[in-house]
Amino acid sequence: MRRYYRNKNYYSIILVIFFFSNFPLLFAQDGISKYFIGIELNGVLCGYSEVLVNNKGVNDCIEIDQKTYISFEALGRDINQKQAFTYHLDPETGNFIYHDSYMEQGVNKISASMTVIEDTLRIDSHSNNGSENVFIPDNTILPNTMFFPYLKEDFGRGGAIAMTYRVFNVRNGKVQDFEYKKIGDEDLELNGKTYNAVIISESDPDTGLKTTYWIDTESGLRLKTESQNNMRMYLTDLSVVSRIKKGSWDDVFFIRTNKSIEHIRAITSMRVNASLEVIPACSLDDLNVTGQLFEGELADNWISGVFEVKHKRYYGQYAPELDYYKKVSEEIAIYLVPEDMIESNDSQINTIANEVIAGETNSWKAVKHLSEWVAENIDGSVNGGSARETLERGNGACGSQSLLMAALCRAAGIPARVVWGCMYTLVDGGSFGHHGWNEVYMGEAGWIPVDVTSHETDYVDSGHIRLGVLKTKVTVINFREMEILDYRTR
């Protein structure tokens, strides 16, 4: 049985792998090939990747050296990102033997290296001097970012219509079953050359995120990629360097609405007619919770209907003492333990939690102390990462700050989780944007929402629309319409 290896990257460099993974041939000389890849966000060419492939590398391996530049805007901030990669591939299978990566975004720099040793993947993080050994089970596909020989053989040559492979999922570090389906065939013309491509759809087992690949049936190269998160990559030429413009994540994350509400934090109720595609898919139980009702239709990943939001302020009525949580149900207890991205067992997180709530026995007062600490000590940014990474960096996006808040609460013995959805903002004079915040468990009062990113440290305004509990590292909202039917403020 062939084994295809792929690196287990840390979450902080997932975007690197997700963006740049197709390298069609531009020219070849003395075993060295050069490629230029165009990167589009929401239809705007905002980056490129220049790649050198040496087919006669050290120990007869294939060496890939890649340099990438991306320019975009997010939340009104101009961001330039530089990336560099090295791969050493087994020429017979396309498996990588060694891989290192580097990403620079402002003052933030991340680097790591991965080495395959038999059935073990050794990961060394140069950023935090950490290392990890990952066991790779038999018959697991860990594809490199250039060749997809199993897709070429099964779909391009074998005539497969649908296949399920056991694949290492770089987004969550798990070995999972991925489903692939053939969409069709196409003679794809890229940069003056025609490729015979098989078009294949991939579905992520965690999120349901669908990505479409164009695979060269001759070489197994991934020629083009389109994803539901509005990313597109394709072969181009040297002129891409001078043609790129500034992309905008705001165009993806936000949708304009029909009302401008100056005092967002004073919104006490809101009714919104919504039409949006969400990944992962939501259930009615996700949408109908305390403080929010939904009436409408769910069809696969699409939500269409009216949200009625009215988050009542909680003032700590009947808040339990901290000892209360030692005997909660299993359903609640899962939000007391550490998990991936919420490292509540980290020594530094525990130290801060204990110092912040020192002497406090009331759980709601403890929550307010912790949420105020995050709001005051963690700056807003577009950077992702886990709770520990956010703490070390001192800044983070809404999701990262919420992960840290959840970790601090759990370290203090209080059940907490991260929820995701969208909230009303003043971007473009009134809009809804993708957002994440927290819910903490207060015994008889149930789950109480707080939003440290918005400095709503003991409540959330009623411009927050909840779509679910965060269970995956990737969430996507493709807005079609968000119309405010009515609202009230204090």
Residue pairs with C-beta under 8 A, 6 or more apart in sequence:
1 138
1 139
2 93
2 149
2 150
3 93
3 95
3 136
3 138
3 139
3 140
3 141
3 142
4 93
4 94
4 95
4 141
4 142
4 143
4 144
4 149
4 150
5 95
5 96
5 97
5 116
5 121
5 136
5 142
5 144
6 96
6 141
6 142
6 143
6 144
6 145
6 168
6 170
7 17
7 96
7 99
7 114
7 121
7 123
7 142
7 170
8 114
8 121
8 123
8 132
8 134
8 168
8 170
8 173
9 16
9 17
9 101
9 112
9 114
9 170
10 110
10 112
10 123
10 125
11 171
11 341
11 384
11 385
11 386
11 473
12 103
12 110
12 127
12 384
12 385
12 386
12 389
13 101
13 103
13 110
13 112
14 170
14 171
14 473
15 384
16 68
16 83
16 85
16 101
16 103
17 145
17 170
18 171
18 227
18 231
19 39
19 47
19 68
19 70
19 231
19 233
20 37
20 39
20 49
20 66
20 68
20 83
20 85
20 145
20 233
21 145
21 146
21 222
21 225
21 233
22 37
22 145
22 146
22 221
22 222
22 223
22 224
22 225
22 233
22 234
22 235
23 35
23 37
23 51
23 53
23 64
23 66
23 145
23 146
23 221
23 222
24 35
24 37
24 190
24 191
24 193
24 195
24 216
24 221
24 223
24 235
25 33
25 35
25 193
25 221
26 33
26 34
26 35
26 36
26 191
26 235
26 237
27 33
27 34
30 56
31 54
31 55
31 56
32 52
32 53
32 54
32 55
33 52
33 53
33 55
34 50
34 51
34 52
34 53
35 49
35 50
35 51
35 53
35 235
36 48
36 49
36 50
36 51
36 191
36 235
36 236
36 237
36 238
36 240
36 241
37 48
37 49
37 50
37 51
37 233
37 234
37 235
37 236
37 240
38 45
38 47
38 48
38 233
38 234
38 235
38 236
38 240
39 45
39 46
39 47
39 48
39 49
39 68
39 70
39 231
39 232
39 233
40 46
40 231
40 232
40 233
40 234
40 247
41 47
41 72
41 230
41 231
41 247
41 248
41 249
41 252
42 230
42 247
42 248
42 251
42 252
43 230
43 232
44 245
44 246
44 247
44 248
45 240
45 243
45 244
45 245
46 70
46 71
46 72
46 244
46 245
46 246
46 247
47 68
47 69
47 70
47 71
47 72
47 81
47 244
47 247
48 68
48 69
48 236
48 240
48 241
48 244
49 66
49 67
49 68
50 66
50 67
50 68
51 64
51 65
51 66
51 67
52 64
52 65
52 66
53 62
53 63
53 64
53 146
54 62
54 63
54 64
54 65
55 62
55 91
57 63
57 88
58 88
60 91
61 88
61 89
61 90
61 91
61 97
62 87
62 88
62 89
62 90
62 91
63 86
63 87
63 88
63 89
64 85
64 86
64 87
64 88
64 89
64 146
65 84
65 85
65 86
66 83
66 84
66 85
66 86
66 87
67 82
67 83
67 84
68 81
68 82
68 83
68 84
68 85
69 80
69 81
69 82
69 83
69 244
70 80
70 81
70 83
70 247
71 78
71 79
71 80
71 81
71 244
71 245
71 246
71 247
72 79
72 81
72 246
72 247
72 248
72 249
73 79
73 246
73 247
73 248
73 249
73 250
74 248
74 249
74 250
74 253
74 382
75 249
75 250
75 380
75 382
75 427
76 250
77 382
78 246
79 105
79 106
79 382
80 105
80 106
81 103
81 104
81 105
82 103
82 104
82 105
83 101
83 102
83 103
83 104
84 101
84 102
85 99
85 100
85 101
85 102
86 98
86 99
86 100
86 101
87 96
87 98
87 99
87 144
87 145
87 146
88 96
88 97
88 98
88 99
89 95
89 96
89 97
89 144
89 146
89 147
90 96
90 97
93 149
94 143
94 144
94 146
94 147
94 148
94 149
94 220
95 116
95 142
95 144
96 114
96 116
96 144
97 115
97 116
98 113
98 114
98 115
98 116
99 113
99 114
100 111
100 112
100 113
100 114
101 110
101 111
101 112
101 113
102 109
102 110
102 111
103 109
103 110
103 111
105 383
108 383
108 393
109 127
110 127
111 125
111 126
111 127
112 123
112 124
112 125
112 126
112 127
113 123
113 124
113 126
114 121
114 122
114 123
114 124
115 121
115 122
115 124
116 122
116 136
119 135
119 136
119 137
119 138
120 133
120 134
120 135
120 136
121 133
121 134
121 135
121 136
121 142
122 131
122 132
122 133
122 134
123 131
123 132
123 133
123 134
124 130
124 131
125 131
128 392
134 173
136 142
136 168
136 175
137 166
137 175
139 166
140 166
140 167
140 168
140 175
141 150
141 165
141 166
141 167
141 168
142 167
142 168
143 150
143 167
145 222
146 221
146 222
147 219
147 220
147 221
148 213
148 215
148 220
148 221
148 222
149 220
150 165
151 180
151 198
151 200
151 213
151 215
151 220
152 198
152 215
152 216
152 217
152 218
152 219
152 220
153 220
154 160
154 163
155 163
155 180
155 182
155 198
155 200
155 215
156 198
156 215
156 216
156 217
156 220
157 217
160 182
161 181
161 182
162 179
162 180
162 181
162 182
163 179
163 180
164 177
164 178
164 179
164 180
165 177
165 178
165 180
166 175
166 176
166 177
166 178
167 175
167 176
167 177
167 178
168 174
168 175
169 175
169 176
169 178
169 204
169 205
169 206
171 204
171 206
171 472
171 473
171 474
172 206
172 340
172 472
172 473
173 340
176 205
176 206
177 205
178 202
178 203
178 204
178 205
179 202
179 203
179 205
180 200
180 201
180 202
180 203
181 200
181 201
181 203
182 198
182 199
182 200
182 201
183 199
183 200
183 201
183 212
184 198
184 199
185 196
185 197
185 198
185 199
186 197
186 199
186 214
187 194
187 195
187 196
187 197
188 194
188 195
188 196
188 197
188 214
188 223
188 224
189 195
190 223
190 224
190 234
190 235
190 236
191 235
191 236
191 237
195 214
195 216
195 218
195 221
195 223
196 216
196 217
196 218
197 214
197 215
197 216
197 217
197 223
197 224
198 214
198 215
198 217
199 212
199 213
199 214
199 215
200 212
200 213
200 215
201 210
201 211
201 212
201 213
202 210
202 211
202 212
202 213
203 209
203 210
204 210
204 211
204 474
206 280
206 471
206 472
206 473
206 474
207 279
207 280
207 472
207 474
207 475
207 476
208 279
208 280
208 281
208 301
209 227
209 228
209 229
209 279
209 280
209 474
209 476
210 227
210 228
211 225
211 226
211 227
211 228
212 225
212 226
212 227
213 222
213 224
213 225
214 222
214 223
214 224
214 225
215 221
215 222
215 223
216 222
216 223
223 234
223 235
224 232
224 233
224 234
224 235
225 231
225 232
225 233
225 234
226 232
228 277
228 279
228 476
228 478
229 252
229 279
229 474
229 476
230 252
230 478
249 382
250 427
253 433
253 434
253 477
254 425
254 427
254 428
254 431
254 432
254 433
254 434
254 479
255 431
255 432
255 433
255 479
255 481
255 482
256 428
256 429
256 430
256 431
257 424
257 430
257 431
257 432
257 482
257 483
257 484
258 430
258 483
258 484
259 430
259 484
259 487
260 426
260 429
260 430
261 267
261 424
261 426
261 430
261 463
261 487
261 489
262 426
263 489
263 490
264 424
264 425
264 426
264 454
264 461
264 463
265 454
265 456
265 461
266 461
266 489
266 490
267 424
267 461
267 462
267 463
267 487
267 488
267 489
268 310
268 461
268 462
268 488
268 489
268 490
269 308
269 309
269 310
269 462
269 487
269 488
270 307
270 308
270 309
270 310
270 424
270 462
270 463
270 484
270 486
270 487
270 488
271 306
271 307
271 308
271 309
271 484
271 485
271 486
271 487
272 306
272 307
272 309
272 432
272 465
272 482
272 483
272 484
272 485
273 305
273 306
273 481
273 482
273 483
273 485
274 296
274 303
274 304
274 305
274 306
274 307
274 465
274 481
274 482
274 483
275 302
275 303
275 304
275 479
275 480
275 481
275 482
276 302
276 303
276 422
276 477
276 478
276 479
276 480
276 481
276 482
277 301
277 302
277 303
277 476
277 477
277 478
277 480
278 301
278 302
278 303
278 467
278 475
278 476
278 477
278 478
279 301
279 474
279 475
279 476
279 477
280 301
280 468
280 471
280 472
280 475
281 298
281 300
281 301
282 298
282 303
282 467
282 468
283 298
283 468
284 294
284 298
286 466
286 467
286 468
286 469
287 294
287 303
287 307
287 466
287 467
288 294
289 447
289 466
290 446
290 447
291 309
291 310
291 311
291 312
291 449
291 462
292 307
292 308
292 309
292 310
292 311
292 465
292 466
293 307
293 308
294 303
294 305
294 306
294 307
294 308
295 305
295 306
295 308
296 303
296 304
296 305
296 306
297 303
297 304
297 305
303 467
306 485
307 465
309 462
309 463
309 464
309 465
310 462
311 449
311 459
311 460
311 461
311 462
311 464
313 459
314 364
314 442
314 445
314 448
314 458
314 459
316 362
316 364
316 365
316 442
317 445
318 442
318 443
318 444
318 445
319 362
319 363
319 364
319 365
319 442
319 443
319 445
320 363
320 442
320 443
320 444
321 361
321 362
321 363
322 360
322 361
322 362
322 363
322 366
322 412
322 413
322 414
323 361
324 363
324 443
325 332
325 336
325 363
325 413
325 414
325 415
325 441
326 413
328 336
328 415
328 441
332 415
332 441
333 415
335 406
335 410
335 415
335 416
335 417
335 441
336 410
336 413
336 414
336 415
337 344
337 410
338 344
338 345
338 346
338 407
338 410
340 386
341 386
341 387
341 403
341 473
342 386
342 387
342 403
342 406
342 407
342 410
342 418
343 349
343 386
343 387
343 388
343 407
344 350
344 387
344 406
344 407
344 408
344 409
344 410
344 411
345 411
346 387
346 388
346 391
346 407
346 411
348 388
348 391
349 387
349 388
349 391
349 404
349 407
349 408
349 411
350 411
352 373
352 391
352 408
352 411
353 370
353 408
353 409
353 411
353 412
354 411
354 412
356 369
356 370
356 373
356 408
356 412
357 366
357 369
357 370
357 412
360 366
360 369
363 414
363 440
363 442
363 443
364 442
364 448
366 412
366 414
367 409
367 414
367 416
367 440
367 448
367 450
367 458
368 457
368 458
370 405
370 408
370 409
370 412
371 405
371 438
371 450
371 452
371 457
371 458
372 457
373 408
374 401
374 404
374 405
374 408
374 452
375 452
375 453
375 455
375 457
377 394
378 390
378 391
378 394
378 395
378 396
378 401
378 404
378 452
379 394
379 395
380 395
380 396
380 397
380 401
380 453
381 395
381 396
381 397
382 397
383 390
383 393
383 395
383 396
383 397
383 400
384 396
384 397
384 399
384 400
385 393
385 396
385 400
386 400
386 403
387 400
387 403
387 404
387 406
387 407
387 408
388 407
389 396
389 400
390 396
390 400
390 401
390 403
390 404
391 404
396 403
396 404
397 436
397 453
398 435
398 436
398 437
398 453
399 418
399 420
399 436
399 470
401 452
401 453
402 418
402 436
402 437
402 438
402 452
402 453
402 470
403 418
405 416
405 438
405 450
405 452
406 416
406 417
406 418
406 438
409 415
409 416
409 438
409 440
410 416
414 440
414 441
415 440
415 441
416 438
416 439
416 440
416 441
417 438
417 439
417 447
417 469
417 470
418 436
418 437
418 438
418 469
418 470
419 436
419 437
419 438
419 439
419 449
419 466
419 467
419 468
419 469
419 470
420 434
420 435
420 436
420 466
420 467
420 468
420 469
420 470
420 475
421 435
421 436
421 464
421 465
421 466
421 467
421 468
422 432
422 433
422 434
422 435
422 464
422 465
422 467
422 477
422 479
422 482
423 432
423 433
423 435
423 437
423 451
423 454
423 461
423 463
423 464
423 465
424 430
424 431
424 432
424 461
424 463
424 464
424 484
425 431
425 432
425 433
425 463
427 433
431 482
432 465
432 479
432 482
434 475
434 477
435 453
435 464
436 453
436 470
437 449
437 450
437 451
437 452
437 453
437 454
437 460
437 464
438 449
438 450
438 451
438 452
439 447
439 448
439 449
439 450
439 469
440 447
440 448
440 450
441 447
441 448
442 448
449 459
449 460
449 464
449 466
450 456
450 457
450 458
450 459
450 460
451 457
451 460
451 464
454 460
454 461
462 487
463 487
467 477
